[in-house]
Amino acid sequence: MDDNALLDAWRGGDKRAGSALFARHYTLVHRFFRSKVDAPQLGDLIQNTFLACVEGRERYQGSGRFHSYLLGIAYRLLCRHYRASRRERARFDFTTMSACDLAPSPSQVMVARGEQRLLLAALRRIPVDHQVMLELFYWEGFTAAASAEVLGIPVGTAKSRIRRARQLLHAQLEALAEDPALLASTMMDLDGWARGLRERVGQLDG
């Protein structure tokens, strides 16, 4: 069964369909949250994403990519989680605040290669919305249009944000790298290191 059929069946009360959909997309949602939230909140955010998915009948009628719909829910829950954890909610800006500012102790990701450790640290130090854009681009293969759907922004804004996110990432890599050789190695094959980091973040060992 495809995703839409499983979702319809789950909404109709078929718990086995829900379990199948959960198993199929758990790693995707786990990977989305793992680099952005503290370990104790990880499980609840994943569970709440799937709960909101099955309860949101009126918001998804089978058009568009199911991945985009699911990650859109995850993104909104992430924003809500961050706002709930801070007192100055009115001044909260996801285009300036980073995951490192908001979740200083993320679920541990065991990364052996220095290039991947540097890349993960740099990603967590750029603004949340920019981090999300780069992870969608590098890790999930999303286009600007698909990323715009997740964040609920115009496609033109998404394209601009991807360009700006790359600039911010490069600046953080340069600021964090203590070894010029490590920086050069990371920058030389940024796409490759990003793909490898995707696999590490997606593993269920944390």
Helices and strands as residue ranges (DSSP letters): H 3-11, H 15-34, H 39-55, G 57-59, H 66-84, G 89-91, H 99-102, H 114-123, H 128-140, H 144-151, H 155-176, H 180-188, H 190-202
